[in-house]
């Protein structure tokens, strides 16, 4: 059987004991911000959802420089957006190939002639301005009350041409269990708006007849945000509960997450009747927060060398208290359970978005219903502003997956000595090298005949000039 998996990587370090952090606010003065994404050159693309005014005058996308200066209004949507309550200009993501195609994707609540729709539009960036808008997703909703609209969009690391979209059940709980509509679902579409035929409920390609072919998972109340692991490709989501439980879920293709049959681990409106007993086909959350609910929002799966204490951790923000919750993930290599949870940071103001910057630091947006939004940058104490994510060794495997052979390339800014092992999924060593010393680049080949078809992990241990032992692991797939 051919095994086809995407290239995934993980960098593992020992947790730094007693680590302290510095916090700065590179972007301030944001009016009702919700989400942001980074361009490769460090620019911030930010959504301002718009206020409760009628007509709305502030729903737009703006661009800030890496140093926090407003560069331009990327696109003004105030003439066609309804933005009161939870509606407005919400999610934003840049195309994985932004450097070449300059595509920017935005989720917003469209309004025209009194009729509302949930929309995803793709713009082409030209000198900090959005041009050539193309509607990729248009879901009519008529007239809704204004909450539970979801509104985030992200690309999966292994699928650079597939866009995932969170859609709330628009405050109609029964929607969530129906496969005939998109509400209370995660949707998966092509980056050109087409519907992938390998979606779990795809039938005729027409979302208006039979199943809604765009559905990836269902049974959601209002999944505000979601993120993907760069290690295992696992998808995690935050779920806003009704009154008893907020949730973090591991999202799996075709699974039902229970709303309104269940909330948290219990049957809805019951504090004692377990959902897994009454509805065993539903997927249980991996972590829950009890009342008073924190309103979970932004999520981040950390992977980098600057803050190694968070590798294989999920960071989750909330909008009520402004806290960042640190969830330690377990069950390697799937990382689909939460083994512990603590509050890592408590910032002033409610949070909406978490991002990892190219410098390895963590960026948290104070957003939502605020006229004084900002972005806080959190870095380890002593990290210079110019420090990059990977100050030491990097490993590249190409092609991956491979059928004949692949080339493993190691690069380092300083001389290091490294041991490299290739292990199978059972942990057995199938290939190893010992104390290879290099200062800039070292390459070697792996061949299919050496390994056989399957999934393997390339594990390299090396020592830095500071004397710290570090480990770098990447997954490789032989077809």
PyMOL commands that set and color helices and strands:
alter all, ss='L'
color gray80, all
select helices_A, chain A and resi 98-101+173-177+275-278+308-310+448-451
alter helices_A, ss='H'
color red, helices_A
select strands_A, chain A and resi 9-12+21-30+33-38+44-48+60-64+70-76+89-94+103-112+115-126+129-142+153-156+159-167+185-190+215-218+223-228+235-239+245-251+262-263+266-267+287-290+296-301+313-318+323-330+337-346+351-356+362-366+373-380+394-398+405-411+416-424+429-438+441-447+454-463+469-478
alter strands_A, ss='S'
color yellow, strands_A
deselect
rebuild
show_as cartoon
